[in-house]
């Protein structure tokens, strides 16, 4: 008897959800700027132009509305940053249940 194929989204379990570390903030992508840049609305109230590093660029596809972790730059803290992580749908749902995204939803 052949096994029934199950979509990966239906079975996806949330295991290790990386939370923002020290000096990192959660944000939502609001605009794609081209090349490897995106505009992100961060939980600390700033809108930053963020770079997608090369190690993520070809492995992770980022689009508008995605929840990401941003590491602001030291010298242009309010304007620039790097995207360090993109959350999956299941991870975003887990973050909402735990209350981590309430800062992004209020604004």
JOPEMO-V251321 format. One record per pair of residues at least 4 apart in sequence whose C-alpha atoms are under 6 Angstrom apart, sorted by the first residue. I is the first residue (numbers start at 0). GAP is how many residues later the second one is. D is the distance in Angstrom with one decimal. If there is no record, write none. Layout:
I&GAP&D / I&GAP&D
This chain:
7&4&5.9 / 19&4&5.2 / 19&5&5.7 / 23&46&5.6 / 23&47&4.6 / 24&44&5.7 / 24&45&5.3 / 25&16&5.8 / 25&17&5.6 / 25&42&5.9 / 25&43&4.7 / 26&13&5.9 / 26&14&5.3 / 26&15&4.0 / 26&16&5.7 / 26&40&5.8 / 26&41&5.4 / 27&12&5.5 / 27&13&5.4 / 27&37&5.8 / 27&38&5.6 / 27&39&4.6 / 28&10&5.9 / 28&11&4.4 / 28&35&5.0 / 28&36&5.2 / 28&37&5.5 / 29&9&5.7 / 29&10&5.6 / 29&34&5.4 / 30&7&5.9 / 30&8&5.0 / 30&33&5.8 / 31&6&4.6 / 32&4&5.3 / 32&5&5.1 / 35&15&5.8 / 35&16&5.2 / 36&13&5.6 / 36&14&4.6 / 37&11&5.8 / 37&12&5.3 / 38&9&5.7 / 38&10&4.5 / 38&11&6.0 / 39&7&5.6 / 39&8&5.3 / 40&6&4.5 / 41&4&5.5 / 41&5&6.0 / 42&60&5.4 / 42&61&5.2 / 47&31&4.7 / 47&32&5.0 / 48&31&5.0 / 49&30&5.5 / 49&31&4.6 / 49&32&5.0 / 50&31&4.8 / 51&31&5.4 / 55&4&5.5 / 66&20&5.8 / 67&17&5.5 / 67&18&4.4 / 68&14&5.9 / 68&15&5.5 / 68&16&5.1 / 69&12&5.5 / 69&13&4.7 / 69&14&5.9 / 70&10&5.4 / 70&11&5.2 / 71&5&5.4 / 71&8&6.0 / 71&9&3.9 / 72&4&5.1 / 72&7&5.8 / 72&8&4.9 / 75&4&5.7 / 86&4&5.7 / 94&5&5.3 / 95&5&5.5
